[in-house]
Amino acid sequence: MTVDTPEPIQQARLWSDAQWSARVIKNDDDDGWAVAMYLSGESEPVLVGPWTMGRDKKNPKPLDSAAFNTLVKTAKEFRRRSEQQLHAQLNKNVSLMVAGSRIRVELSILPDEEGATATLRAQDEFAEELARVQVSPAFKLNVDSARTWIDSGYVRPAAS
């Protein structure tokens, strides 16, 4: 292992590689156990799920290589889907025909702890930008609001 790569851990309740850690924890909701999957460098788990009881029915089943690999795959997929969902919430678009040409209107929201910003943008069918304005992150993009913006000559919509 190099200085930058931590040694893998392979213990009954903690298993890790260079990128992921699985930690078996007491389930606060009942008498059972849960497993939390952490991505290196992050303090919050990516995923927490139930964990199997051992044969004695009071201690957790020990982690092993197969279980860890399955947990990593599940955590990666969960993270990917969460990122896709967030992207879909922050980036919307509609296309409409105007005077025989297709215009695509996009709303992109940039989240920020200080205050989100949003950009409304129009492109022609060749991806040439027709207009770009800052709008409220609360702006609701739909076919009607896009048509109203285009019909206005791309005047910045009033805050909603």
N, C-alpha and C positions, 0 to 999 in steps of 0.2 A: 504494500500500500504506500502511496505517496503522502506527503504532508497534507495535501488538500483533500485527500480521500479518507474518510474515517474507516476504521476497521469494522467489518460487518459484525453484528451482534446476533447470536443465535441462542437465546435463552427461552425458557418455557413461556414467559409472559412478555418478552420483548424480543423482537426480531427486526433487524434492519440491514439495509444495503447502503450504497452510496447516496441513494436518492430518497428512499422510503423507509418509514419505521411503522411497525405494527405493535401496539401496546394493548395487552389484555387488561381491562379495568373492571372494577366492581360496577355493576349496573345500579345506578341510584334509584331506578324506578321499581325494582323488585330484588329478589334474592339471587338473581342470575349474574351473568358476566357479559361484558361487551368488549368489542375490539375497536380501537381507534386507529385510523390510518393517517399518518403525518407525512407531509412532503418536507424534505430537508429545508431548514431555514424558516419554516412557518410555525407560528405558535398555536394556531387553531387546527384541529383535525380536518382533513378533507372529507372524511367519512367516518361515521360511527355506526356500528351494527351489532346485533346480538352475537354472542359467542357461545359455543357448545360447552356444556358441563362435562366434566371428566367422569370416569367410571364410579367414583365415590359419591357422585351427585351433590357435592358441595364445593369442589374446587374446579377451576376451568381446565378444559383440555389443553395440553401444551401446544404451542405453535410449532409448526414444522415447515419444511421447505415448500411442499405442495400447497399448504394453506396460505403461506406468505405470498407465493406467486399468484394465487387466485385473488387474494386480497389486493395486491398491487394492481392487477388487471382491472378489478372492479373499481378501485379508487381512481385510476386513470380515466376510465370510461365515465364515471360520475363527474369528475372534474371537467372533462371535455364537454359533456352535455350541459353542465352548469355554465361554462363559458359560452357555448352556443346560445343558450337561453338568454344570457345577459346581452350578447351581441344583438340578438333579435329584438330585445327590448329597447336597445339604444340606437338601432339603425333600421329605419323603415323606408320603404320606397313604393311609389305607385307609378304606373305608366298610363298615358292617355293620348288620344289622337287630337291634335289641334291643327286645323287648316290642312289636313292631309298628311301631317308629319307626327311621328311618335315622339313625345317628350316624357322623359323620366324625371320625376321629382323625388329627391332623397332628403330625409331628415336624419341628421347624425347628432347624437347627444354625447357630450363629453362629460362624464361625471367628475366631480371634484368636491373635496370636503368643504372648500370655501364657497362653492356654489357652482352648479352645473352650467354649461353653456351648450347652445345648440345652433346648428347651421342648416339652413334650407338651401338646396341647390337644385338647379334644373340643367338637364343635358338633352341635346338632340339625339337623334337616332345614330349619329356617328361618334357619340361620347364627347362632343364639343360642349363646353360649359356655356350655358346661356345666361345664367344668373346665379348669384350666391349672396345670401343675406343671413345675418345673425337673427335668431328668433328666440323666444322663450322656450326653455326645456319642456314646458307644459303644452307647447303647440301640438295640436292633434292633426297629424297628416292623414288625409284620406282623399279620395278622388275629388270630392267637392271642394275641400280646402286647397288642393293643388290647382284645380281649375280657376278658383277665385284669384289665386296668386298670379297665375299666368295671365288671366284676363285683365288684371290690374297693371300689367306691364312690369311685373316682378317687383312691385313696391313692397317694402318690408311689411309683413302683416302686423297688425296691432297685437300687443300682448294680450294673452287670453287669461 
